[in-house]
Every structure is written in C-alpha cells, then in structure tokens.
Amino acid sequence: MATNSFGELLRLTTFGESHGPAIGGVLDGYPAGVIIDTLFVQSEMHRRRPGQSAYTTTRDEEDEVQFLSGIFEGKSTGAPIAFVIANKDQRSQDYTALSDVYRPGHADEVYDKKYGFRDHRGGGRSSARETAVRVAAGALCKLLLKSKSIDILAYVQSIGSITAFIDPLDVDRSAVESNPVRCPDSNQAQEMMTAIDRIREEKDSLGGCIQCIVRQMPIGLGDPMYQKLHARLAFAMMSINAVQGFEMHRGFERTTWKGSENNRFKTGISAGISTSDPLLFSVAFKPTSTIGQAQTTINKAGESVQLEASGRHDPCVVPRAVAIVEAMTALVLADAWLMNKSQILCE
C-alpha cells in the first residue's frame, strides 16, 4: 500500500494520476482564520504548470485549483481544505506502445514488479504531474508563513555545467522570475536557455541544481532528535520526482574545513533547530529520463528492446521545479511551526 500523505500536525494527502480526470489533495490541520488569497495560489500554480515557455513540455494545462471545503468567506475554517485540479490536455494514446515496455530511469519496471500492475499512461501515480497538488498546498502554507514574516525563495543555480554566479543573500524574486529558466544571473540564464535549446534538438535532456533560501526564520523550529529541521527538509526534497541529492549550506565543502572555521559559519540550523540566521540548501535534479534518442531497455517479458520515446516531455525539469521546492519547504516549515506551538506552554 503506497503512502500518499506528508506531514505531522499539518498533513497533506494527495490523489490522482497523470492521465486520470483530475488530481487533488486534502490539507488537514490547517489553522482557522488565515486569509486565503486564491489569486496568489493560482499564481504559484502558473510557475509550475506545463506549457509555460519554450523550455518546458508542450502539454498545456491550466492547472486551475478548485477548492471544495475548508474555506469560507475568504478565510480558512480549520476544517480540512480539499481541492481538485483537472487534467485537460492528456494524450494517453502517446503511451500505448509503452504498455509492455519499461522506460529507462522511470518507475515502470519497479512499479510493475512491486504491485503486479501499473498505469502506463505517463507513469500514472508516479508521474511528476502529482507535484501540482504539492504546489497548491504549499501556496496555502506560504500564506500562513507570510503572516509570520517567513520568506521562502528558490532559484535555479545550475543547469548542466552552467552555474550562476550570485550571492544567495542578494537574490530577489523579480530577478528569479525575469527569465524562463528562473536563474537570477541574467548572463548565465541566457547560456542555460541556449543549452536547453541545443539539447532538445539532440533529443536529449539536462539536469541541474536549485538553491533555496529562507529568510526571517524564527528560532526554535525543529527538534534535536528524529525531527531535526534539516532532516525533514531533506526528506521532503528527496520525495520530489527526479531529485538525486540534498545539501545544507556548503555541507560537503565544509567537510574539508577545520572545526574552528566551521564553528564560525552560520547555517540557519543548530542541533536540528532553526536559528534566526538565513537557511540555505541545494537540491540536485537528474536529467529528464524520457528522451527521444534510441535506448536499449526491456519489456514485460524481460526481452531486450529498442525504445525511442514519443510524447511531450521537459528537456530540463529544473525551471518548473523551483515552485515545487518552495512548496515542499513551506509544507515542512508550516508543519514545524505548528508543532513548535504545540510544545511550548507559554511565550
């Protein structure tokens, strides 16, 4: 039985498949009285939606969020917030040839072996289409965190071998959203766009890295044992499709430092608990697995076959994943904030 829920006191349960009629979620534990700006929620959805630029998949979804419960007269009621997002532009016929063939790098084979059955249309439940639900729920969490002045900002740090040269503390949202690849370094952003154009022509794909900075963090979020804040963030990020790595602020580089150097370095977390310093982490995404080049794979019978994937796919998932990283960060921090409130008797 698959686990479809995330969170502790604030819990998101998602449902739906890539080529079903709709996807959706239920966000339970959301406090009452928060002003719900539905236009903001929709603007967050547009940052993740397919078909938003020449550098993404051509699947064209409006990703309009329809709220079913938990909101009345523009405010949260404290009841579960249920919502759905229609799938309107699925082309299931593109996947007919994959009913008995396993795509390299996808969940096809392991899903089939684990459950004995799978939805081959776009990966079904394992598709990144599900992350649209996370962005909707994350937008609600951002509205809660905004009332606490907590600010979350993610951006593309690298695509392929092209890396942005910018101080994370200097990044602002307008610079991130000023170009389709969401890189605040305008010069490197142009190089990234050129690289994506080139790799699409080669019927190949690219990966990359997203950095996320959280400002105005309150002291005290997270626990010193199994609910360490950075452990929860790592768990959240590694649950996103195509993510292959998570690093706290210069974490691997700091293994070469001396203790005297590391002790002077502020990371935003100490012993698993947030400090008041900015929190910075990086998330690594692999290249998109579905590519148009001929690849050797196997079919359901275990026979070796050649596959040239068709359909509509991102040549690089990283620009659209910026909204997903922010959403999962918001879900973790909102849940941690509520858990902290439940553990402190007085302030």
Order of alpha helices (4+ residues) and beta strands (2+ residues): beta-beta-beta-alpha-beta-beta-beta-beta-alpha-alpha-beta-beta-alpha-alpha-beta-alpha-beta-alpha-beta-beta-beta-beta-beta-alpha
